[in-house]
């Protein structure tokens, strides 16, 4: 059989990349103009009005973008959304359609050579599609036939653990709960998800230190905080509505420290697009102190800060540390202090890449603050020492007693809109025994107890043919995961790959021997089932569970909801086994919520409370100062400073998003805030490094990573001078994911180390 010549990574295109100076203010009129441009390309004015005045409203639908929370009180009547939220809605609610004729016209091989941008702009999927073994085209099939094919493939496996069931963060609580129920009824805990690749390090670190793998703050805490520290995060692009919260906090008197290798426009200055005063003025200056740390210099920085705080405390006892809190609520203090006593601040400053004077400024701000919030994202989690990064940040909060009280606490900022809810619903490869006991009690079957594969392990299992079927509930697995070529080979070695999707992406084009696409309803669309119109629920970054009800007519008459897909698949796989009434769950989602209430703590009176405007908060021990660790206390920890011995021709590379991007979805080709337009294959470099490497702006280079004896290559990246520390570079993902080794990941969490890949740069031919 002739093997298809597929393009598994975004192809090298002839781009006419334009460079300009990075912007100094985020949002404002340019954000309004950009939003209008994107949405009017996809929707008519009537539809635009319908969706924009419904998104994130208490009776509307949850934005399919990020998980930043909505205000508990009044929502903006002009629109409770941001620029990237508009882009996400435009992508989903587009009037463009992909039909069977599209797949007849374009082969899988041809489409694989399209850019991710072009693939994503093809339109909404409208019918189930099947790529037969050996075929170069998808063809339309019936839902019944699709479910029968999957059931046949699953039921002929020698062991349930030969199947992998992935989940993206878009999936609702109800769909996620039924999905994990189906998977465990099938007999496996192979439930990797996008959390494995982003905030798994946060979950591990926070669980071990404060007893819950979630953040402890509410949105209202920002408005009474003394100091907010934003670490390894770019909210202006990834969570733009966070800028409104920071602006409100700043105006209430809070100070803001930003820690990041790159200066990000959104944390420099912000103009609220709905404020006439902001639009007419220069906006609000947000960051009081910018600490431009080297890539992975965070532990060195925070250990230096803690050392300086200790010196201040010793010079003036009880002036800096909250000793009552430490004594009553924590353990491990003496070990931490003993470690800090040995620390050398000058050495730590050098390791962080910062001048000691800058760190002293941070220590002064922290010492004088009683209520501190720490926010972070992938810049902390996606390192080998990702778990330790977060533990060091927690050390700071514990010393200050800044957790479990208003205006203070932990704030890991989640990416996709229900990634936190999916984990709450049981999407996890390492389920707790108490959860499995409840499944057994409520559904009369013995769930598997053996831990399943996380994302990295799932890729390896497919590659080494320990797993044969891959099922993805949403997402773009190939482009989201590390080591793209390795992952592509892993998927191609499966007997079948199945994708539940709203739109086409690269994962539909690099498949197993046979492949299925199951098109589903989007967040924006009405969901009609046997008992009438349905709604679903999601959990945001701060533990609020609330409803989401679509407004638009579905893109196709035969689209199924994710819930309906799971239920129909379960019926096909389990046949006459009626121990679980799947069709009853599909008919009425209230029945799913009743099952969740009976299984998962914190969901008492679920159906009643989720119908309240704004929803309800889940229990959070750390928020209340009740730490659910084995010791019933919060834990200090001792975390070594990572060392990076680079050769003269080596650089530490971090992957980042552009402004026209959310996760792997490419909305456009501009990174407006960084001044990079009309292209994505760029490498951001320090000017001194460019000079030492005989490179100039606009040169094209190849990138190579060498890890554990394996050479990985990414060709044809344009050099862009940028304000970034020496021997540090930045590239966009998924273009640079091919350089991220499959076997380079965080200790304990297995989160891929995408924020630190050692590379070499060579001239492009």
N, C-alpha and C positions, 0 to 999 in steps of 0.2 A: 504494500500500500504506500502510495506517495505521501510523504510527510509534508504538511503545509508549512510554508515559510512565514511564520507569524512574527509580528513585531510585539514583543512583550513589554517593552518600556515605551514611554512617549517618544515618538520618532524625532530625529533631527530635522528641523525645518529651516528653510531660508528665511530667517527673521530679520526684519529691519528695526532692531532694537534702538530706541531713543532714550537718552539719559538727560535728566534735568536735576536741579537741586532738590533734595528731600524737603517735604513740606514741614512747616513749623507749627501748624494748627490743624487739628482733626475736625471732621464733620463740617458744620456750617453749610453754606450754599453749595459748595462742590459735592457734598454728600447727597443733598437733595437732587441736584442735577444728575448725578450718577444713578441714583435710585430710579428716577423717572426714566432715564435712558434704558436701563435694563428691563424694567417692567413693561414699558410701552412697546418694546420689541416683541414681547411674548403674549401680551393680553390687550384686549380693548378697554376703553375707559370705564365702561360699566362694570366689567369684571374686576378691574383694578380697585374701584371704589368698594365693591362688595368684599374683597378679601382684606384690603388694607384697614378697613374700619372694623374688621372682625378679629384680626390677628392679636393674640395675647389679651383680648378682652375677656371679662369674666363669663360671658355667654358665648364666646367665640372658640377659635381653635388655637392650639399652641403652635408657636412658630416652629417650623421644621429645622431651624438652625440651631443655635447654641442653647445651653441650659441656664442662662442667667435668669434670676427670678424676676417676677413681675411685682409691682408694689402691692402691698396687702390692702391699701386703702383705695384711693382714687386712681384710675387709669387715665392716661391722656386721651381725650376725645379726638385730638388731631391724629393720633396713631401711636400705639404702644409698640414701636418697632424701630429697627435701625437700618442702615444702608445694606448690610449683609443679610439681614432678615428679608428685606425686599428682594434681594437677589435670589435667596432660597425659595421664596414664594413664586417668583417669576419662573424659576426652573421647573417647579412642580406643577404650577397652574397653566403652563404654556399651552397654546392652542395647537401646537405641532403634534402630529401623531405618527407613530411607527406601526405600520400594518404588515400583513403577510407580503404585500407587493414590495415593500422596502427590503425585506430579507431575500426576496427572489432577485432583486436588482443588485444587491451588494452582498458579496461573499464575506465569510468570516475573515479570510485572509486579507481581502482588500480593506475592510474596516479596521483591521488591526494596525494598518499603516497610517490611519488618521490620527490627528492629535487628540488628546483627551478633551480639549475644548470642542472640537468638531463632533466627537462621539457624543458628548453630553448634550449638544445642541440639536441632536437629531429628532427629539420629541419624546412624547410619552408612549410607553409600551401599552398595547391595547388587547392582546390576546396571548394565550399560552403558546410558546414556541419550543420546538424540539430540533436539536441537531443530532441526526443519527450518526452512529459510528462510521467514520470514513467520509462523511459528507462535509462539504465546504459551505453549506447554506443551512440556515434555520428554516423550518416550515411550521405552519400553524397546525395545532392539534386541539382536540377538545380537552376540557378540564378533566373529564372522566378518564380519558386515555393517559393524560399526564400523571394523575394520581396512581393509576394502575402500573405505569412504568416505574415510578418511584417505589411503590410497594413491592413490586417484584424484585427490584434491585436490593432493597433493604432486607427483605425476607429470605433472600438466598445467601446472605452473608454468613460466614462460619461463626461469627461472634458479633454481638451488637457494638463492641468497641472498634469494629472496623468502619464505623460511620462517625462522621464529625458534623456537629450542628453549630454553626457560627451565628452570632447575633450582632447587628449593628445597634447604635444607640438611638435609632429612630423608633424602634418597636415600642408600642404602648405597653402599659402595665398588664392589661388584660391579655394581649397577644403573647407577651413574654411569659406570663404565668402558664398559659396553656401550652406554649412551646416547650418549656422545661418539663411540664407534666407529661407531654407526649414522649419526649426524649428519654425520660427516666422510666416511663412505662415500657418503652422499647428496650431498655436495659443498659443504658450507658450514662456516664457523667461527662461525656465529651462535649462540653458546652463552652468553648472558647468565645470570647467576645472582645469588642473594641476596648473595654476597660483594661484588658491585658496589655494593650499597646500604649495606653496613655496614663491613667491615674491608678494603676495597680500598685505602683510604688507608694502613692499616698495612702491607699487603703491599708497596706501592710504596716506602714510606719505609724499611722494614726491608731490602728487597732492595737498595736503593741505598746503605744505610749499613753493614749488617752481612752482606749477601750471602745472606739467606734471608728469605722473606716470612712467616715463622712466629715465634712466641715461642721463647725460648731456655731457659726454666726447666722444671724438673720440679716436681711437687707437693712432693717432699721438700725442695726448696730453700727453701720457705717456713719450714721448721722450723729452719733454721740461719742465717736471714737476720738482719742487724742492723736493717734498716730496710725497710719496705714502703710504697711510695707508690701510693695508689689514686686514679686521675684520671678524671674524667668517667664515672663508673660507679656503678651502684646494685645491688651484689650481693645485698642483702637481698630484692629483688624479682626480679632477672633471673638471678642465679646463687646461690641461697641456700646451696648446699653450700660455697661459697667461704668463708662465715662460719665454718664449722668449721675450715678451714685457717688463717684469720686468728686464730681463738681459740687454736689450738694454737701458732701462731707467737708470739703475744703471751705466752703462758704460758712459752714457751722464752726470752723476753727481748727479742723484736723490738719496735721502735717502729713506729707506723703514722701516716702523714700522709695525710689525705684532702683532695683538691682537687675541688671541685664547687660549682656555683651554689646547689644545694639541700642542706640538711642531710638525710641519708637515715638512717632509723632503724637499718637493718642495720649501719651503720658507727659508730653511737653505742654500742650495747650489744647483746649477743647472749646468749640463753639456749639452750643446746643441748637440743633436745627429748628426747634420749635420756639426759640426765644428771640424775639425781635431785638432785645437789648444785646444779646450775644452776637447776633448777625451784624449789628451795626458797630460793635466794639471789637476789641482784639481777642475776645473770649476769656476763658479762665485759665490761668497758669496753674498746672496741677502739681508737678514734681518740685518739691523743695530741695531735695538732694538726690542727684543721680550718681549711683555707684556703678561705674562701667567695669564690671568684674570680667576676668578672663573666663572663657568657657570652662565650666566645672571648677571655678574658683570659689564656689559658694560656701563650702564648709570652712575653708581657710578664712573667708571674710567673717562668717558668723562666730567662729571660734575666737577670732581677734576681737570682735565686739564684746563677746562674753568675758574675755580676759580684761578688757578695759573697764567693763562694768564691775567686775570683781575688784579691780584696783580702787574704783570709786567707792564701792561698798566698804572695803577695808579701811579706807581713809575716813569715811563718815558712816559708821554702822547704822543699819536700818533706814538708810536714805534711798537705796536703789532697789534692793531685793525685797520681795514680799515674804518675810520669814514666817508669818502666821500661816499663809497659804502653803508654803513649802513644807512646814512641819505637819500640818493637818492633812494635806491632800497629795503629797508626793513621796516617792522613794528614789534613792539613787543620787541624792544631792551630794553626799560626801565624795563619791567616786568622780562625779563631774568636777567638783572643785579641785580635787587632787590632780586631775588631768589638766585643768586650766592653770594650776600653779606651775606646771612644767612647760607651759606654752611660751613661745617667744613671739612677741607681737610683730617685731620687724620681719621675722621669717614668714609669719602668717600673711602679713601685708604683701610681701613679695609674691607669695604663692597665689594670692587673690588677684594680683595684677593692679592693685590700687595703691595710691600713696597713703601713708599712715595718717596724714592729716585728714584725708577724706573719711577714713574709718573712725577717727576721733570725733568728727562732726556727727556721724551716725550714732555713736555711743552717747553723745551729749543729748541728742533728740530722744533716744530710747530711755536714757536715765531719767529724764524729766517727764516721761509719759507714764500714766497709770493704766490707760486703756489702749491696748495695741491689737490691731488685726493684721495677720499675715496672710497674703494672697499669693498663690503660685499656680503654675501650670507646667507644661512639658519641659521648660527650661530646667526644672529641678528633677522631674521624675524619670526622664529618658537618659539615664546615666547608669554605669555599672554600680555606682554608689547612690543611686536614686533614693532608696529607702533611707539611707543615712543622711542625705541632704535634708529630707523633711524632718527627721528626728532632731537634727541640729537646730532647725527653725523652731521646733516645739520646745527645745531647751530654753530658748529665749523667752517664750511665752510663760513657761512654768516659773522661771526665775522672777518674772515680773508679776506673777499671779494674774496674768492676762488671759484667762480662759475660764469660762463658766460664769461670766458676769457681763452686763450690758456694755456694748462698745468694744468688746475684746474677743479674740479667739482665732480659730483656724478657718481658712477659706480656700480650699482647693477648688479652682474654677473649672468646672467640667466643660467638655466640648459639646458633643451631640446632645440633643434636647431631652432624651430620656435614658442616657447611659447609666445614670445613677439609679433610676427606677428599675431598669432591667436587672441589675444586681440585687436590689431589694426583693424582686420577684423570684429569685432563685437561679438566674442565669449565672452560673459559676461552676467551674470544674472541680471546686473543692467544697461541696456543700457541707454545712454543719450537721452533725447527727440529729440535733433537735428538729431541724427543718425536715429531714428525711423521715423522722419518726412521725411527724405530722402528716406528711404525704401518705405514709402507710396507714395511719389511723383513718384518714378522711377518704382515701380512694381505694383501699382494700387490695393493695399490691405491695410487694417488697421492693423498694427502690434499690438500685445498686449503691454500694457503699464505697467502692474503690474510686479514688480520685481519677478524673479524666484528664484530657490533654488541655493545656493552655494554648494560646495562639502559636507560640514558637514550637511547642511540642507537636501541635497538630500539623504544622508544615513539615516537620521532620518525619512524622508518622506517614504522611502521604508520600513524601519523597522516598522513604525506604519501604513503601508498600505494606505498611502495617495497617493503613487505613485505605479504603477503596471507594467510599462514597462521601462527597462533601456537599453539605446543604447550608446555604447562607440565607438567613432571614435579614435581608437588606445589606447595604454596604457595598464596597468595591474592594474585596479582599486582596486581590493581586496588587493593586496600587497602594493600598494602605499599609501593607506588611513590609518587613525588611527583606533585603537580599532578593530582589525581584526575579533574577534569573533562576535562583534556587527554588523560589516559591512557584514560579511558572512551571518548572519541571515537576514539582510536587503535584500540582493540580492536574497536569497532563497525564500523570501516572494513575489517576483515579479511573475507575470504570464509569462513574457518572458524577457530574457536578450539577447542582441545582441552585438557581438564584431567584429569590423573591425580590422583585424590584419594581420601581416606578419608571426608571429611565435606563437607557443603555449605558454601559460602562465597559472598561477594558476587561473586567472579569468575565464578561459574557463571551469574550473572543478568544481567551486562552483557557481551554476547558479540558475536562476529562474526555474519555473515549466517546461518550455521548453526553449531551447537555440539555438542560431544560431551563427556560425562563418562565417564571410564574408572575404575571403582572398583578400588582395590588393597588388598592386605593391609597391615595396620598392623604396627608393631614388636612388639606384644604377641602376635601371632597365629602359629600353626604354619604352616610353609611346606612343603607336600608336593609334590614333583615326581617325575619318572619314576624316578629312582634312589633315592627315599626322602626322608626329612626333611632339609631344608637349613638352613643358617645363613648369615648375611651378616656383614660386618665394617664397622667405622667407625673414624674417627680422631678422637681428642678434641683439646682445645685445646692439649695439650702434646705432641702427636705420637705418642701411643700408639695402635697399631692393635690392635683386639681384636674378638672375635666377639660376635654378638648372635643369640639364638635364641628365637623367640617360644614361648609356652606355651599360649595360649588357642585354642579352636576359632574358626575364621574367622567373621566376621559373616555371611557368605553362602557357600553351596557353590560359587558361580561366581566368587568373587573371584579375581583373578589377582595374582601378585606383580609388582612393578615390572619385575623382570628378564624375566618371562614376557611382559609387555606389550611391552617393547622388542623381544624376539626375534620375537614374532608379527607385530609391525608391520614389522620388517625383512623378514620373509618375504613379507608382502603387498606391500611397496614394491619390493623387488628381484626378486621372482618367481623365475625359474629360475637366477638368479645364485647359484652355490653356492661362491663363493670363501671365504665365511665360514660355518661350520656353526652357525647361530644356534640351531637346535633342540638341538644337543649342549650348548651353554652353558645352555639352559633346563633340560635334564634333570639336570645336575650342576654345581653352582656351583664345585666344585673346579676344573673346567676353565676357568672365568673367572679364578680366582685364578692358575692357571698362566699364562694369557695376560697378566695384570697383571705377574707376576714377570718375564716375558720382555720387558716393555715399559718398566717404570718402575723406576729405580734404588732400592734400599733394600728391595725386596720379595723378596729371595732366600729360598728355602725357605718361601714364603708359607704354603702349606697346613699345613706342619708347625708353624711358629712361631705362627700365629694360633690353633692349637689348644692352645697352652700357656696355663695359667691367667694371666689378665691381659694376654695378648698380647705385643707387642714394640714397642720404640721405633724410629722411623725415624731415619736419620742427620740430624744437625743441626750444621752447621759452627759456627754462632755459639755453640752450647752448649759446644763443645770449644775455642773460641777460634781456630778456623780459618775465617777470613772469606772466603767465596767470591765476593768482588767481583773486578772486572777487575784491580785493583791488589793483590789478595790481602791487603788490609788494611781495617780498619773506617774509615769516613769521618766526620769532623766536618763540620758544615755551618753556614752562616750564614743565619739565618731572620729576615726583617723582622717587626716587630711590626705586626699588622693594625690599621687605623684605622677607627673607626666614628663618623661624624659624624651624630648623630641630632638631628632637630628635637625641640622640646619635647613634641610630641604623638606621638612615635614610640617604639616599644619593640622590643627584640630578643626574639623568641619562640623557645623551644626546644620540640621535641616530646619527650614522655616516655611511659613505660608506667605503667599503674596496677598495683596489686599483684595484682589478679584478671585478669591478662593475660599472654600470652606471644606476642611478635610481634603478629600481627593477630588471634590467637584470644582471644576475650573469655570468660573463665571465669565471671565474675560482675560485679556492678556496684559493688563496694566497693574502695576504696583504703585499706585498714585502717591502714597505717602513717602515712599522711598525714592521716587523720581525715576522709576524704571518702567518704560512703556513699550508695549507691542512685542513682548517676548518673555520667556521664562528660563531659558538655559543660560543662567548667569551665575557667576561666583563673586561674592562680595569680599573684597580684600583691603587690608590696611595699605596705605600708600607707601609706607616704608618697605613692607614686604614686596610690593610690586617692584619698587626700585631695586631691591636686592636680588630679585628674580629676573631682572631685565624685562619686565612686563609693563605695558602701558594700557590705559583705558581703551577698550574695544578689541584688544587682542583675544584670540580664541585659543583655549587650552583644553587638554584632556585631564581627567582626574582619575587617580588610582588609589585604591585602599589595599593594604597588605595586612592580613590578619590570620593568624594561625596557619601560615603557609599558603594561604589562598589569595590570589590576585583578582581584584574586581575592578572593572573599568567603566567610566562614564565619559563619553567623548563630547567635544565641541561645546564648551561653555565659554561665554564671553566674560572677560574680566571687567569688573566694575569697581572703581575706587570707592571705599565707604569708611565711615567712622566705626571701626571695629578694632579690638586689641590686636597687637602683633601676634603672628603665628596662629591667629584665629580666622576662619573664613565661614561664610554662610551660603547655602544653596537652597533652592526650593525643592520640596518633595511634591509629587512622587518622582520627579526627574532624577534626584540623587539617591533614591532608596536602593538602587542597584548597588551602591557602595556600602550599605549598612550590613555587616555580617550577621548571618542567622544565629551565630554562636556568641554574639556580643550583646549581653543583656544584664539587667540589674540583678544583683544578688537578692534572693528571696522572692522578688516579684516577677522576674523573668520579662520585665518590660524592655523591649529593644532599646539599645543605647544609641538612638538616632541623633542625640544632641552632642555626641562626641565620637567622631570617626576620624582616625588618623589617616591623612591622605598625603599623596605627593602630586605635584602639578607638572605636567609636561606640555610641550608645545603641540598644538593641533597641526596636522598636516594640511 
